[in-house]
Amino acid sequence: HGWVTIASGNTNVVNGLLLVPIYAVFGASSLTMKLVPLLWHAATVALLVHLLARHVGRLAGAAAGVLCVLGPPALQKLSVLGLSSHLESMLPFLLALWPWLEMTSRRRFGVGPAFAFGAAVGFAAFFHVQALMPCLGLLGLLLAAELPALFPRGLAALVAGLLLCSAPSFAFEVGNFEILGASFAAGDEAQPAGAQGDYG
């Protein structure tokens, strides 16, 4: 039952849910618990390499992969021991960037890519504010430049994916929307009490 105590925050909810099948197969231990951050960051590096190789060049993809793997020891330690280096926010962003690039570079604004993009942005909203912010930039650019191409089916699919995958933010009360809204409302004022401890 050790995994239950882990699922108590934004990234920790995802962490805890991913631990369920791992613990079921390998048993609960501190060693198997580290499989989540290891696999998470492996997926991040793999997706980064894929996107750069596809849209920039193979050399750029290979170089980015090497630089990610050979990060500073302190950063690597935080990444391996748990999802606590903030690099974990790259994966939700890359998941959003993937369909975004497919739509904008290949001019494919169908239901599939639009729904995938909306779902990735929604998941980023649930996962962490740091993952959500760059995704909102992609969303704003897409709507500003390609709204006529998206309308109506692509836009409807995007909104559906966004609502579907952001719904857990309200179910788990993780507070990402709350923090984001308070940040804009407060301006230069301090973050809400407890925000740094829970989400920093």
C-alpha positions, 0 to 999 in steps of 0.5 A: 500500500506504499504507493497510496502515500505517493499519489498526493499532489500534481506530479505525484498523482501521475507518479502514484498511478504509474506505480500501480502496475509496476508494483503489481508486477515487480513488488513494492520497493524503493528500487522499483519506485525509481522505474517511474522517473527512469522511464519518464525521462527515457521517454522524454529523451526519446521524444525529443530526439525523434522530434528534432530528427524529424523536423530539424535533422538527425544530427540535431536529434543525436546531439540533443539526446547526448546532452540530455543524457550527460546532464549535471550530476546533481540534476541527474540525481534529482531526476533518477530519485524522483520526478523532482528536477522540473525536467519532468515537465518537458514530456507533457510539453513535447507531447503537445509539441508533436501534434502542433508541429504536425499541424503547422509544418505539414498543414494537417488540421484534421480531427486527429492531430487537433484532438491529440494537441488538445489532450496534451495541453489538458494533460499538461494542465493537470500535471504541472503549471510549469508544463502548462505554461509553454503549452499555452504559448503553443495554443495561443500561436495556433489559434492566432495563426490557424483558427480558420484552418481549424474551424469547425471540426478541428477546433471542436476536437481540440476543445474536446481533448483539452476538456477531457484530459484537464478534467482530473485537475478538478477531480484531484483538486491539485490546484494548478488552475487555482495557482495559475489564476491567482498568479495572474490576479495577484500580479506582483504579489506573492504566490498563494500560501503553500504553492511553493511547498506543493508545486515547487 
